Amino acid sequence: MVPAQLKKVSDTVWELPRSYKTGMLVPARIFATQKLIDAMDAGVFEQISNVACLPGIIRYAFCMPDGHWGYGFPIGGVAAMDPQTGVISPGGIGFDINCGMRLVLTNLTYDEVKPRLHELVDRLFYKVPCGVGSTGSIKLSRNDFRTVLKEGSRWALKSGYAWPEDLDLTEEGGCFQGANPEKVSERAIDRGFDQVGTLGSGNHYCEIQVAKPENIFDQGLAERLGFTIPNQVAIMFHCGSRGFGHQVATDYLQVFLKVMGTKYGLQVNDRELACAPFQSPEGQDYFAAMTCAINMAFANRQVILHRVREVFSDVFNRDPLDLGMHMVYDVAHNTAKLEKHLVDGKEKEVLIHRKGATRAFGPGLAGLPARYGETGQPVIIGGSMETGSYLLVGLKSGAEAFYSTAHGSGRTMSRHKAKKMVRGEKLQREMEMRGIYVKTATWGGLAEEAGAAYKNIDEVVEATELAGLSKRVVRLTPIGNIKG
């Protein structure tokens, strides 16, 4: 049910005014078309207005076009906080910290890959462990793992799992500053030290895709981002910090629930928004531990890329460099990050929570790799395994939402409901008949990720572009997929 108080600001911007709910410090804005707004679950309006009540929030509480109900924040929620007066909340970041996207090129065409598609997918399934509780082939001690937490992708480069260029093409060089393993519990270390290089479960996947000529929206931009031949094959994967990040979030939610009211006098409309002042000892400890999880996720995706390169090299008996297996980009979502933005005409450092949302810097912004200074930051929006995904670029007009954008197609159906409606074995057969070969750890896990459980990716991305958050470049069609 769409609230009666929701005001239409433009064709793609909708606003809940401060009068919508007692305690709102700023209005809440949702980016969506009329069709997406009409289909949005009521929990989104409730949750984003709760976010607008958090101390220190700046400008608006935002929700992206893929928004849907989540834990604390809606998934797709964005909030910038004043670091001096504002709070940090695990519910505004998520349990799978830095659950991000990575896109990798090849110089292979669909015709070259099609005869070997089953072999590629089968080998990827073997080399990249999937599923709940899966462990990686890399054996790390707990102290080694603590080094991963501090160094992220830099550890992967030193350990032989990365090319130097990979780090330049990863957000913040694959290592957020401020990580402190001493702020991480032993339980979290136990859950993470043997999971580097694993995909996990749920909506995590590794997918072989094709850029068909008819799905190129901007030929010049596509070529500058590496798509230079018709029906070019690429690999996209989505995963995060696994059980480690989940434990970090769980640990600090309990800490914040204990101190929020008694020590800091903070009240929230939903205990899932448990928070602490960012500058408090508890807030700083969580930020340091969360940053560890961000770095673990970068290292995790880097090792997965190493395995992907090994598989393609083995199958085609060619060096990965010869196969053109260069990264396009790796972008994080589910983070809280200090960034500098213009606020009331002045540059200000703000703490940005992006929950199921991704950074989308426009052209010319500091922090972009040199090759993307003129194009804007590559943005990777994953769809369902049945439909397709998108490569976009950030726009200068994205400054309104602190250069944030959608991160996926967004669920419309619970996992439980999807499992009741869909049989995994049947779905696999149907997808293969449509030219998509899938390997999965469990049939139930496959059923949960059926295309019918998600919003229409094309509608979400169109709304994202119309709202000026990011610009479409290439639509990528799935042909092979491994899932947990």
N, C-alpha and C positions, 0 to 999 in steps of 0.2 A: 504494500500500500504506500503510494507516494504521499508524503505529508502535504497538507493543504498550504502550509506556510512556505513550501519550496518555491522560490522565485526563479524565473527564467531570465538570466542575464544576457545570454546570447544563444545561438543554436546549439552550442556545445558547452556552455557554462551555466550551472545551476547553483543557487545559494540558499542556505538555511540561515536566516538572520539571527543575531544574538538573542532576540526575543523568543526564539523557538524553544529555548530551554534555560531555566534558571542556572546561572553560573557560567554561561558561555562568555569567554573573554574576547573572542573574535568570531566572525561568521565562519561557516563551513561551506566550502565550495566543492562541487562535484563536476568533473569533466565527463560529459556523455552526450550522445544524441537523445532525441525524444524517445526513440525506440529502446535504447539501453536504459534510460531512466525508468521507463514504464515497467521494464522487466527486472529492475534491481530489487533485491530482497530488502525487507524492512529493516533488518539488522544493520545495514550500511548507514542509514540515516541516523539510527540510534547511536551507533558507535562513533561516527565521525563528529556528531555533535558533542559526545562525551570528550573526544580529543580536544575540541575547541575550549573545554573548561580547564585544561591543564595549565598550571602556572608557568609563565614565561613564554607562552606561545606567541609567535609573531605573524602578523598579516592575516592568514587564514589557516584553518585545518582543511587539507586538500584530500580528495579521493580521485583516483585515476579511473579511466573508462572500464577497466577490467575489475572494478571494485566488487567485493563480496564479503560476507560476514567472516570475521576471523577471531583471533584471541586478542582482546583489548582493542587495538586499532582494527578497522576493517582491512582486509588484504587489499592493497592499493592505496593505503593511507600514507600521507606525507605531512609532517609537522616540523617547522623550524622553531627552535627554542633559543631564547637569550641565554648564553652560557653562564652568565652571572646570576640571573634571577630565575632561570627555568629549571626544569626537571629532566631526568632521563628515565625512560620506562622500558623494561624488557618487552612489554606488550606492544610497544611501538616499533619493535625490531624483529621479533619472532623467535621461535625456538630453533629453527634451522638457520643459524646466523650465517650471513654471506652465502645464501643459496643463490648462486649466480649462473650466468650463461657464458659459454665460450664457443666461438665460431672459427672453424679452421678450413682453409682452402685446399683443393687439389687442382692439378691441371688435367685431371681425367674427365672424360665425358660419360654421360649415361650409357652410351653404347659400349664403352670400354668396361664399365663397372657391372652392367646387368648380368653378363654370364658368370660373374664371380660373386654376385651379391650374397648368396647363401653362405658361401665360404667366409666372406668378410664378416657377416653378422655373427656366424657361429664362432669365429675366432675372437671377435670383440667380446662376445658373451663369456668366453673362457678367460680372456686376459683382463677384463674389467669386472671384478666381482660385484654382483648385484644382490639386492634383497636385504631384508631386515637382519641386522647383526653380522653382515658379511665383513670379512677381514681381508686385508690386502696382502700382496706377495712381499711387500717391503717390511722387513723386520726391524723395528726401532725399539730401543730401550726407552724407558720413561724420560731419561735425561735427554736423549736424542730428540724425543718428541717435543720437549720444552724448547729446544733450539728451533724446531719447525714453527712453534707458536710465536717466537720472536722474529723469525726471518721470512716466513712465508715462501714465496716463489724464489727468493734469494737462496734459501736452503736447497731448493730443487735444482737450481743452476749449479751450485757447488757440488751437488751429488750426481750430476750427469743426467738429470731428467728434463732439462730445458735448454733451449737455444737462447743466446743473449737477447735476441730480438723479441722473444716471448715476453720478457719482463716489461719492455717498453710498450708492448701492446696489451698490457693488463692494467686495469685501473690502479692508480697509485703505485705502479711498478710491482704489483703483487705483494705489497707489504705496507699495511697501515702502521703509522707510528703510534707509540704509546702502549704496546703490548707488554704485559708483565705476568709471566707464568706463576709468580708467587701468589697472585690473586685468584688462581684457579684451584679448585678442590681436587684432592686425590681421586675422588669418585669420577670427576670429569676426565682426568688423565687416564684412568682405567678404561673408560669408555671410548677413548679416542686414539690411543697410541698405536693400535694395530689396524686402524681404518684408513690410513692414507693410501689413496689410489683406488678407492671403492666408490661405487655409484649410489648405493643405498636403495630405497624403495619409494613408494608413493609416486609423485609426479616427476621423479628423477629419471632421466633417460640419456641415451647416447644414440644419435640418429644420423643416418646417411641421407643426404638431401640432394635435390637437383634444382638448379636455377634455370628454368625454362625461359626461352626468349620472350614469350608472351607475358611473363611475370616480372619483367624488368620495368620499373616505373621511371627511372632516370638513368639513361644509358651512360652518361658522362660520370655521374657519381658512382654507379656500379663498377665501372672500369677502375676508378681511382681507389675503390675499396677492394679490388682484386678479382672481380668477376669480368673476365675478358673473352671467354669463349662460349659459344652456344651450348646449352645443356651441361654446364659445368657442375661437377659434383663437389659438395662440401660436407663437413661433419659438424654437427652442433651438439653440445651436451650441456646438461643442467643438473647440478648437484651442489651440495654445500658442506657444512662442517659436521654432518652426521651426528652420532650420539654425543660427541664432545660438545657441540654447540647447544644441543638440547639440555645437557646437564648444566652448562654454564647459566643458561636462562632460568632453569628450575632452581638452582642454588640461590641466585640473586633475587628472584621473585619472593622467596621465603624471607630473605634478609629485609627486603623493602617492606613487606607486609608487617614485619615486626617493628620497624622504626618509623614508618611513614607518619602515623598519627601521634604516637607517643613521644617521639624525639623531635619531629619537624612540624607537627600540627597540620599535616596535609590530609585532605579528604578528596576522594575521587568518587565518581558516580558508579564505577564498576571496579571491583577488586582486581580484575584482570589488567587494569591500568596502574597497578601498584608502581610507585615511583619514589625517587629521592632527589633532592636538589643535586644538580650536576656537580656543583663544587663541594658537596659534602664528602666525607671519607667513604661512605658507602657508594655514592654515585661515581666517584673516581675509581674505586675498586672494581665496580661492575664494568666501567668503560675500559679499563685495562684488561679485564678478563674477556670481555666481548671482542676486543681487538685481537686477542689471541685466537679466538674462534674464527674471526675474519681471515687471519693469516693462515690458519690450518686449512680453511676451505680453498684458498688460492693454491696452496701446495698440493692439496688433493686433486684439484682440476689439472694442475700442471703434470702430475704423475699420470693421470688418465690420458692426457694428450700424448705423453711419451709412449704409452701403451698403444694408443690409436695409430701413431706413426709406425710403431713396430709391426702392427698387424698389416697395414697397407703395404709396407716395405716387403714383408714376407710373402704376401699373396701375389704382388706384382713383380717381385724380385728386382726391385729398384730402390735406390736410396730415397729417403723421405724428402730430401732437398730436390732431387730429380723429379719427384712427384709433385713438387710445388706445395708442400704441406705447411704453408705459412699461416700464422694466426691472422684473423681479421681484428678480433678484440675479445677481451674478457671483461665483463661488467658485473658488478655486485648488486644484489638486492638483499633486503633484510639487514640493514646496517644503521648505526648512528654515527655521524661523521661531522667533524668541524670543517666548515668551508666558509670562504669569504664571499658575500653577496651584497648587492646594493639594497639597502633598507632605508626608505625615506630619503633617497638621493645620496646616501653616504655608504661607503663600504664598511661592512660590519661582519665580524666573525659570528657565525650561528651554528648551532648544533642541530643537524637535520636528521630526523628519524625517517627512514624510508622502509616501509613494511609492505613487501610485495610490490615495490616500486623501484625504479632504477634511475641512476644518474643519466642525464642527457645534455651534456655541455654543448653549447652552440659554438659556431666558428669564432676563432680568435681568443678563446678563454685560456687562461693559464691552467696548466695541468694536463693538456692534451698532448699526445705524441706529435712530433713535428709533422709527420705525414698527414695528420688529420686537422692541422691548424686551420686550413681553409675550408674543409668539408664539414667540420663539426664532428663530434664524437660518434662513433658507431654505436647503435642501440640494437640490441637483440631481443626480440619479443617472440617467445615460444608459444606455439599453438598446441593443439592436441595431436597425438600420434596419427590421427586419421585425416587431418586437414592440411596443416602446413604452418610455417613460421615466417617471420619477417626480419629483414635487416633494414634499419632506418638510420637516420643521423639526427643529432640534436640541432635545435634551432635557436637563434637569438631571442625569439619570442617566448622561449621557454623560461625566461627570467621570472615571469609572473609566479611560477610554481617552483622557484628555486632550482630551475633546470632539472626537473624530475619528469618521469613519464611512466607509462604502463610497462608491466614486465611480462605479461602473458595474456591468455585469452580469458581467464577467470572462470571459476566453477559456477555452474548453475544447479548442480545436483550433489548431494552428499555422497561420500564414498559408499556408505551403507546402502543407500538407495540404488546407486549404480550397480553394485554387486547383486542386488535383488533383480534388477531389470536385464542384466547382460550376463551371458555365459562366456567366460574367457576363451574356452576352446573354439566355440563357434565364431567369436569375434576374430580370433587369429586366422581361421580359415577364410573368412570373408575378406579380411584385409589383404591376405595373400592373393586372392582372386582379383583384387584391385591394384596389385603391383607393389604392395608394402609387406615385406617379410619381417616378422617380429619374433624375437626370442624373449621369454619372460621367466622370472624365477618362480612365480606363482600365477595360477589362472585367476585367482581373486584379485591380485594386484593389477592384472591386465584389464579385468572388467571395470575396476575403479576408474581407469583412465580412458574409458571409451569416449569417443568424440561427442556423444550426446550429453555427457556430463559437463560440457564446457560451453561458454558463450561462442558465438560466431567470431572467429579470429579476424576475419576481414572487416566486420563491423566495428570491432574494438580498435583496430589499427586505423581505420578510416576516421573514427572519432578522435583518435590521438593526433592525427595530422590536421584535421579541421580545427582542433583546439589550439594548434600552434605549438604543441609539445615536442613533436619530432616528425620527420618527413620520411615517407616510404621510399625505399630504394629498390629492394628485391624481395619477391615472395619465393620462399623455398619449399619445395614439395617433398614429402617424405617417401623414401623407397625402402629403407631398412631401419630397424630400431631394436635396441636392447633395453629391457625394463626390469626393475626389481619386483 
